[in-house]
Amino acid sequence: RARERRAGVVGKNGACNVAHKNIREQGRFLQDVFTTLVDLKWPHTLLIFTMSFLCSWLLFGMVWWLIAFAHGDLDHSTRLQRDPAEGTAGSAAAFVPCVTSIHSFTSAFLFSIEVQVTIGFGGRMVTEECPAAILVLIVQNIVGLVINAIMLGCIFMKTSQAHRRAETLIFSKHAVIALREGRLCFMLRVGDLRKSMIISATIRMQVVKKTASLEGEVVPLNQIDIQMENPVGGNSIFLVSPLIIYHVIDKNSPLYDISPMNLHHHEDLEIIVILEGVVETTGITTQARTSYLADEILWGQRFVPIVAEEDGRYSVDYSKFGNTVKVPTPSCTARQLEEDKSIM
């Protein structure tokens, strides 16, 4: 019976396949409200911002209505509506309201919106009659500026998050194992679709698999760093064109005893590749990730060349980015290959 395919820790799109459950200290998320808002999905973020504005408008609308009610502005406005002729009387003319043209909660709510979003239609304004009204005006302006600053900051961070730039950093769908310089090597191809560079780009690889210690302790996701080599040496790469990154399978490699016959029997084997760098145009650090399960590693194949010189410049054909060809490769482990060389 065909076995169910193992779920990878990291998906092809870089998303981590790990669910966090039973988190008891939920209050820690509220201690960093800004990051929590940025991490939320767009519908939830927009809902929170909309409710923040509505609640602040309603709250200060109620405050403006209470100020008008306490000062008697509503009674005076009602009398003028019933008998407009009273506006010419001496007593009526001498009355100065805290805020002009407020005669109901609706008008107080509209005035609250005008104050917070700095829209002045000219029908309502604060007078010098009530110092409390001037204080509320100052407080509402400060609250409105704070909400606007948080909203603009969250929208900027959500639209310029690091994983957005990582969408144009691509990895080959499959990895390959073949001979290079007489040694078995694990190889993959990485490329950047944009013309803007990734500065100080570094790449590293890890093997994630289930292991057990001598004492019987089981580590379900044990992470083992593997030494990586690339055409320019070290972990730093100059990603001006697609590069083939390779790992030499030697005695220090966790792939040392893997052969093409037992490769697909290592169901718990997963190789994670992490590319990090600074975006040239924004200066934001970005990270792209992918992983290769055992059935995504092709033995005895090599990537085809995709860079050619045309009309005095180098051209990259991305239609062949993941294409491979079969090459003669020993059907044995790297350990057996080294032992055979030592005997010879």
C-alpha positions in Angstrom: 0.0 0.0 0.0 1.3 3.4 -0.9 2.4 5.3 2.1 1.1 8.8 2.9 3.5 11.5 1.9 5.2 13.2 4.8 4.4 16.8 5.5 7.4 19.1 5.3 8.3 21.4 8.1 8.8 24.2 5.5 6.6 24.4 2.4 7.7 25.3 -1.1 6.4 28.8 -0.6 8.6 29.2 2.6 5.7 28.9 5.0 6.4 27.0 8.2 4.1 24.0 8.7 4.1 24.3 12.5 0.9 25.0 14.5 1.2 26.6 17.9 -1.5 25.3 20.3 -2.4 25.8 24.0 -0.6 29.1 24.4 -1.6 30.1 28.0 0.2 33.5 28.1 -1.9 35.2 25.5 -1.3 38.6 27.2 2.2 38.7 25.8 0.8 39.5 22.4 -0.9 42.6 23.8 2.5 43.8 25.2 3.6 44.3 21.6 0.4 45.7 20.0 2.1 47.1 16.9 3.6 43.8 15.9 0.4 42.0 16.6 -1.5 44.4 14.3 1.1 43.9 11.6 0.9 40.1 11.8 -2.9 40.1 11.6 -4.6 39.4 8.3 -5.8 42.3 6.2 -9.5 41.9 7.0 -8.9 41.8 10.7 -6.5 44.8 10.6 -9.0 46.9 8.6 -11.8 45.9 10.9 -9.8 47.0 14.0 -8.9 50.4 12.4 -12.5 51.0 11.3 -13.8 50.2 14.8 -11.1 52.4 16.3 -12.2 55.4 14.3 -15.9 54.8 14.9 -15.5 54.3 18.6 -13.4 57.4 19.0 -15.9 59.5 17.0 -18.8 58.1 19.0 -16.9 58.6 22.3 -16.0 62.3 21.6 -19.5 62.8 20.0 -21.0 61.8 23.4 -18.5 64.2 25.1 -19.5 67.1 22.9 -23.2 66.4 23.4 -22.7 66.3 27.2 -20.9 69.6 27.1 -23.7 71.2 25.1 -26.3 69.7 27.4 -24.5 70.9 30.5 -24.1 74.4 29.1 -27.7 74.6 28.0 -26.9 74.8 24.3 -29.5 72.2 23.4 -32.3 74.1 25.1 -31.4 77.3 23.5 -31.1 75.7 20.1 -34.5 74.0 20.6 -36.1 77.4 21.4 -34.6 79.0 18.3 -36.0 76.1 16.2 -39.5 76.5 17.6 -39.5 80.3 17.4 -36.9 81.8 15.0 -38.1 85.3 16.0 -36.4 84.8 19.4 -33.0 85.1 17.7 -33.5 88.8 17.5 -34.4 89.2 21.2 -31.8 90.6 23.5 -31.7 87.6 25.8 -31.3 85.2 22.9 -28.7 87.3 21.2 -26.6 87.5 24.4 -26.4 83.7 24.7 -23.0 82.2 23.5 -22.9 78.4 23.1 -19.8 76.2 23.7 -20.1 74.9 20.2 -22.3 76.6 17.6 -25.0 74.7 15.7 -25.2 71.7 18.0 -28.8 70.8 18.7 -28.8 67.0 18.9 -26.5 64.0 19.3 -26.3 63.6 15.5 -24.9 67.1 15.1 -22.4 66.5 18.0 -21.3 63.3 16.2 -20.8 65.1 13.0 -18.8 67.8 14.8 -16.6 65.0 16.4 -15.8 63.7 12.9 -15.0 67.2 11.6 -12.6 67.8 14.6 -10.7 64.4 14.3 -10.3 64.3 10.5 -9.7 68.1 10.3 -12.7 68.7 8.0 -14.2 72.2 8.5 -17.5 72.7 6.8 -18.0 76.1 8.5 -21.3 75.3 10.2 -20.0 74.3 13.7 -17.1 75.7 15.7 -15.8 76.0 19.3 -16.2 79.3 21.0 -14.4 80.9 23.9 -17.3 80.3 26.2 -16.3 76.9 27.6 -12.6 76.1 28.6 -13.7 72.4 28.9 -14.7 72.4 25.2 -11.2 73.8 24.2 -9.5 71.0 26.3 -11.7 68.3 24.7 -10.7 69.8 21.3 -7.0 69.4 22.1 -7.4 65.9 23.4 -9.4 64.7 20.4 -6.9 66.1 18.0 -4.1 64.2 19.9 -6.1 60.9 19.9 -6.8 61.3 16.2 -3.1 61.9 15.4 -2.1 58.8 17.4 -4.7 56.6 15.6 -3.6 57.9 12.2 0.1 57.3 13.0 -0.5 53.7 14.1 -2.7 53.1 11.0 -0.2 54.5 8.6 2.7 52.7 10.3 0.9 49.3 10.2 -0.2 49.7 6.5 3.4 50.6 5.5 4.8 47.7 7.4 2.2 45.2 6.0 2.8 46.4 2.4 6.6 46.3 2.7 7.0 43.1 4.7 10.1 41.1 4.1 8.3 38.1 2.7 6.9 40.3 -0.1 10.4 40.6 -1.6 11.0 36.9 -1.1 8.2 36.2 -3.6 10.6 36.9 -6.4 13.4 34.8 -4.9 13.0 31.4 -6.5 14.4 27.9 -5.8 14.4 24.9 -8.1 11.5 22.5 -7.5 13.9 19.6 -7.2 17.3 19.1 -5.8 19.8 16.8 -7.4 22.7 14.5 -6.3 25.5 14.0 -8.8 29.3 14.0 -9.1 31.2 17.3 -9.1 35.0 17.3 -9.1 34.9 13.5 -8.4 32.7 13.9 -5.3 29.0 13.3 -4.7 27.3 16.6 -4.1 23.8 17.7 -3.2 22.9 20.6 -5.5 20.0 23.1 -5.9 19.5 26.2 -8.0 18.5 29.6 -6.6 17.7 32.8 -8.6 16.3 36.3 -8.3 13.6 37.5 -10.7 14.1 41.3 -10.0 16.9 43.5 -11.3 17.3 45.2 -7.9 20.0 43.3 -6.0 19.9 41.5 -2.7 22.8 42.9 -0.7 24.9 40.8 1.6 23.0 37.7 0.6 23.8 34.6 2.5 22.5 31.1 2.2 22.5 28.1 4.6 21.1 24.6 4.7 19.9 22.4 7.5 18.8 18.8 7.7 15.6 18.3 9.7 14.8 14.8 10.8 13.6 12.7 13.6 16.4 11.4 15.8 16.8 9.5 19.1 19.6 9.9 21.6 21.5 7.1 23.3 19.4 7.7 26.4 16.2 7.1 24.4 15.2 10.8 24.1 13.3 11.4 20.8 13.8 14.7 19.0 11.0 15.0 16.4 12.5 18.0 14.6 16.3 17.8 15.1 18.1 20.5 13.1 21.6 19.7 11.8 23.6 22.3 9.9 25.3 21.1 6.8 28.3 22.7 5.2 27.4 24.5 2.0 29.7 25.6 -0.9 28.9 27.9 -3.8 30.8 29.4 -6.7 32.1 32.4 -4.8 33.0 30.5 -1.6 31.6 30.7 1.9 28.0 31.4 2.6 27.9 34.8 0.9 26.6 34.9 -2.7 26.4 37.5 -5.4 22.9 36.8 -6.8 23.3 38.7 -10.1 22.2 35.5 -12.0 20.9 32.1 -10.9 23.5 30.1 -9.0 23.8 26.4 -8.3 24.5 25.9 -4.6 26.0 22.6 -3.6 26.9 20.6 -0.6 29.8 18.1 -0.7 28.6 14.8 0.8 31.6 13.9 2.9 32.1 12.1 6.2 30.7 15.0 8.1 27.6 15.2 6.1 24.3 13.7 7.3 23.8 12.4 3.8 27.0 10.3 3.9 25.3 6.9 4.1 22.4 7.6 1.7 22.3 5.8 -1.6 19.7 5.9 -4.5 18.3 2.6 -3.3 17.4 3.8 0.2 17.0 7.6 -0.5 13.2 7.3 -0.7 13.0 5.2 2.4 14.2 8.1 4.5 10.7 9.5 4.9 11.8 11.7 7.8 14.5 13.4 5.8 14.0 17.0 4.9 16.6 19.6 3.8 15.7 23.2 4.5 17.4 26.0 2.5 17.3 29.6 3.9 18.4 32.6 1.9 18.8 36.0 3.7 19.8 39.4 2.5 19.1 43.1 2.5 16.8 44.5 -0.2 18.7 47.1 -2.1 15.8 49.5 -2.7 14.3 49.5 0.8 17.1 48.4 3.1 14.8 45.8 4.7 16.2 42.4 5.6 14.3 39.6 3.8 14.4 35.9 4.0 13.3 33.2 1.5 12.9 29.6 2.5 12.2 26.3 0.8 12.6 22.6 1.6 13.3 19.3 -0.2 11.8 16.0 1.0 13.3 12.7 0.0 11.1 12.3 -3.0 12.1 15.7 -4.3 15.8 14.8 -4.5 16.8 13.4 -7.9 19.8 11.1 -8.0 22.1 11.1 -11.0 20.9 14.3 -12.6 22.3 17.8 -13.2 20.8 21.2 -13.9 21.0 22.4 -17.5 22.8 25.7 -18.2 20.5 28.7 -18.5 22.9 31.6 -18.9 24.1 32.5 -22.3 25.9 35.6 -23.9 23.7 37.4 -26.5 24.5 40.7 -28.2 27.2 41.6 -25.7 25.2 40.9 -22.6 24.3 37.8 -20.5 20.8 36.4 -20.9 19.0 34.1 -18.5 16.4 31.7 -19.7 14.1 31.1 -16.8 12.0 28.6 -18.7 14.8 26.1 -18.1 15.3 27.1 -14.5 14.4 23.7 -13.0 15.3 21.5 -15.9 17.7 18.6 -15.3 19.5 16.0 -17.4 20.7 12.6 -16.5 24.5 12.2 -15.9 26.6 9.1 -15.0 26.6 8.8 -11.2 27.6 5.9 -9.0 24.7 4.1 -7.4 26.4 3.9 -4.0 26.7 6.0 -0.9 29.4 8.6 -0.5 31.1 6.4 2.1 31.3 3.5 -0.3 32.6 5.8 -3.0 35.4 7.1 -0.8 36.3 3.5 0.3 36.6 2.4 -3.3 38.8 5.3 -4.1 41.1 4.5 -1.1 41.4 0.9 -2.2 42.3 1.9 -5.7 
